Amino acid sequence: MIERDRGKDAPARIEELVNRETQAWDRQDVELLLSILHPDMVWPWPPGASAHDPIDWVLEWGRYDFERWKRDWQELFDTHDLMHNRRIIRRIEVAAESDGGFAVVDVDTLWRRRADGVPNHWSGRACKIYTRLARGEWKLIAQTGLLDYSLIKRGTRNSAQHANKNAGALVKDPFTKLQGQYLAFIESYTRLNRRPPAEADLQRYFKVTPPSIHQMILTLEKRGLIARTPGQARSIQVLVARDQLPSLE
């Protein structure tokens, strides 16, 4: 009977944790945010919403550390204004043993840096994984970073799949030195900033005109070296393995 009751209660407990996290972001309350996390949590992060292949994911932070994570999130709150924070629970699933579960959550959170107005947009779908501790308390132990699964629904992953199937062709028909520098910059920028660059970022780095940047992007896309989501800003995804890219000069 106890285990049955726990099973019925588990979805509500997970929903409460998702809602508590949303409130923490809304209030910019670091300690409330940290209260939902398991002490063994590790958080892998895709560098962009279209980076569905985990070979490209990064670990920006190590294993959960209260002081370090508190300091870094407090820095975000101290330097950014929250413009909006919309989160929708799409699904909650609990294991038959009632000791683990996950929630699928759509996230649309927009921050704006106070110093210069630069936006930081978190947009995509996350799978948040929860575990029940021995004393019955539930904690968030892992989650995927935000990904745009509409790419899969629309079938626009074809370019990425085509590139993977023809990886050997990329080696036989290598990109030019200049194209390699663009690819290296996009990959490095995405990994460091957790989002792809805008064309303006490329323009500042390479010191060329906007039309030149745009033409290069079109060329890289046409050759299957990058993929973009139509109508979505900062959606460039490098389709070349990192170990095949040159060093950024």
C-alpha positions in Angstrom: 0.0 0.0 0.0 2.8 2.4 0.9 4.6 1.8 -2.4 1.3 2.3 -4.3 0.8 5.6 -2.5 4.3 6.6 -3.4 3.6 5.8 -7.1 0.4 8.0 -7.1 2.3 10.8 -5.3 5.4 10.8 -7.5 4.0 12.7 -10.5 2.7 15.5 -8.2 6.1 15.6 -6.5 7.9 16.0 -9.8 5.4 18.7 -11.0 6.0 20.6 -7.7 9.8 20.5 -8.4 9.4 21.9 -11.9 7.1 24.6 -10.6 9.6 25.4 -7.8 12.3 25.8 -10.3 10.2 28.1 -12.4 9.5 30.2 -9.3 13.2 30.4 -8.5 14.0 31.8 -11.9 11.1 34.2 -11.7 12.2 35.5 -8.3 15.9 35.1 -9.1 16.2 33.2 -5.8 19.5 31.2 -5.9 18.8 29.2 -2.8 15.4 28.2 -3.9 16.9 27.0 -7.2 19.6 25.0 -5.5 17.1 23.4 -3.1 15.8 21.2 -5.9 19.2 19.8 -7.0 20.7 16.4 -6.0 24.2 16.7 -4.6 25.5 14.3 -7.4 24.0 16.3 -10.2 26.0 16.7 -13.4 24.7 18.9 -16.2 25.8 18.3 -19.8 24.9 21.2 -22.1 24.4 21.3 -25.9 26.2 24.4 -27.4 23.1 25.2 -29.4 19.4 24.2 -29.7 20.2 22.3 -32.9 23.1 20.3 -31.4 21.2 17.0 -31.0 24.4 14.9 -31.3 25.9 14.6 -27.7 29.3 14.3 -29.3 29.2 18.1 -29.4 27.9 18.7 -25.9 30.0 20.4 -23.2 30.3 20.4 -19.4 30.4 24.1 -18.5 30.3 23.2 -14.7 31.5 20.1 -12.9 29.6 18.1 -10.4 27.1 20.0 -8.3 28.9 22.3 -5.8 26.7 24.5 -3.7 29.0 27.5 -3.3 30.3 27.5 -6.9 26.9 27.1 -8.5 25.4 29.6 -6.1 28.1 32.2 -7.0 27.7 31.7 -10.8 23.9 31.9 -10.8 24.0 34.9 -8.5 26.3 36.6 -11.0 23.7 36.0 -13.7 21.0 37.5 -11.6 23.2 40.5 -10.6 24.1 41.4 -14.2 20.9 40.5 -16.2 17.2 41.5 -16.2 14.6 38.7 -16.7 12.4 39.8 -19.6 10.2 36.7 -19.5 10.2 33.1 -18.3 7.7 30.7 -19.8 7.8 27.0 -19.0 5.3 24.4 -20.0 5.3 20.8 -18.7 4.6 18.5 -21.7 4.9 15.1 -20.0 5.8 13.5 -16.6 6.8 9.8 -16.5 7.5 7.8 -13.4 9.2 4.4 -13.2 7.2 1.4 -12.1 9.3 1.3 -8.9 8.3 4.9 -8.1 11.9 5.8 -7.4 12.7 7.8 -10.5 11.0 9.8 -13.2 11.4 12.6 -15.7 9.6 15.7 -16.9 9.6 17.0 -20.4 9.5 20.8 -20.2 9.4 23.5 -22.9 11.4 26.5 -21.9 11.3 30.1 -23.2 13.4 32.3 -20.9 14.9 35.6 -22.1 17.5 37.6 -20.2 19.0 40.9 -21.1 22.4 42.0 -19.9 22.1 45.4 -18.1 25.5 46.7 -19.2 24.8 46.6 -23.0 21.4 45.1 -23.6 22.7 41.9 -25.1 20.0 39.2 -25.0 20.6 35.7 -23.7 17.7 33.5 -24.8 17.1 30.1 -23.4 14.7 28.3 -25.8 14.0 24.7 -26.4 12.8 21.4 -24.7 14.5 19.8 -21.7 14.2 16.4 -20.2 14.6 16.8 -16.4 15.4 13.6 -14.6 14.4 13.1 -10.9 15.3 10.6 -8.3 13.6 9.7 -5.0 15.9 9.7 -2.0 15.8 7.1 0.8 13.8 9.5 3.0 11.2 10.0 0.3 12.4 13.5 -0.9 12.7 14.0 -4.6 15.6 15.8 -6.3 16.7 16.8 -9.8 19.7 14.7 -10.6 20.3 15.4 -14.3 18.8 17.1 -17.3 19.5 17.6 -21.0 20.2 21.1 -22.1 17.6 22.9 -24.2 17.1 21.4 -27.7 14.8 22.3 -30.6 13.0 19.1 -31.5 10.9 20.9 -34.1 13.9 20.3 -36.4 13.2 16.6 -36.2 9.5 17.0 -36.6 9.9 19.1 -39.8 12.5 16.7 -41.1 15.2 19.4 -41.4 17.7 17.2 -39.9 18.3 15.7 -43.3 21.3 18.0 -43.9 22.9 16.8 -40.7 22.1 13.2 -41.4 23.4 13.6 -45.0 26.6 15.1 -43.6 27.1 12.2 -41.2 26.5 9.6 -43.9 29.0 11.4 -46.2 31.6 12.2 -43.6 34.2 10.5 -45.8 33.3 12.9 -48.6 34.2 15.8 -46.4 37.6 14.4 -45.9 38.1 13.7 -49.6 36.8 17.2 -50.6 38.2 19.4 -47.8 37.0 22.9 -47.2 39.3 25.8 -48.0 41.6 27.4 -45.4 39.3 30.4 -45.1 36.2 28.2 -44.8 38.0 26.2 -42.1 38.6 29.4 -40.1 34.9 30.3 -40.3 34.0 26.8 -39.1 36.5 26.9 -36.3 35.2 30.3 -35.1 31.6 29.1 -35.2 32.5 25.9 -33.2 34.6 27.8 -30.7 32.1 30.6 -30.2 29.3 28.1 -29.7 31.2 26.0 -27.2 32.3 29.0 -25.1 29.0 31.0 -25.2 26.5 28.1 -25.2 24.9 29.5 -28.3 25.9 29.9 -31.9 27.2 33.3 -33.2 25.2 35.8 -35.1 26.5 37.1 -38.4 27.5 40.3 -36.7 29.8 38.3 -34.4 31.5 36.8 -37.5 31.8 40.3 -39.0 33.5 41.7 -36.0 36.0 38.8 -35.8 36.9 38.6 -39.5 36.6 42.4 -40.2 34.7 42.0 -43.5 31.5 43.4 -44.8 28.0 42.0 -43.9 27.4 40.8 -47.5 30.7 38.9 -47.4 29.7 37.2 -44.1 26.3 36.3 -45.5 27.7 34.8 -48.7 30.2 32.7 -46.7 27.3 31.3 -44.6 25.4 30.4 -47.7 28.5 28.7 -49.2 29.1 26.7 -46.0 25.5 25.7 -45.9 25.4 24.7 -49.5 28.4 22.5 -49.1 26.8 20.7 -46.1 29.4 22.1 -43.7 26.8 23.8 -41.5 23.0 23.7 -40.9 20.6 26.4 -40.0 17.0 26.6 -38.8 15.0 28.8 -41.2 13.7 31.9 -39.5 15.6 31.4 -36.3 18.5 33.6 -35.3 21.7 32.1 -33.9 20.9 28.7 -35.2 24.2 27.8 -37.1 25.4 24.3 -36.4 28.7 23.0 -37.6 28.4 19.6 -39.2 32.1 18.8 -39.3 33.6 16.8 -36.4 35.7 19.0 -34.1 38.8 16.9 -34.6 38.6 17.7 -38.4 38.6 21.5 -37.8 41.7 23.6 -38.0 43.0 25.7 -35.1 41.5 29.2 -35.1 44.2 31.7 -36.1 
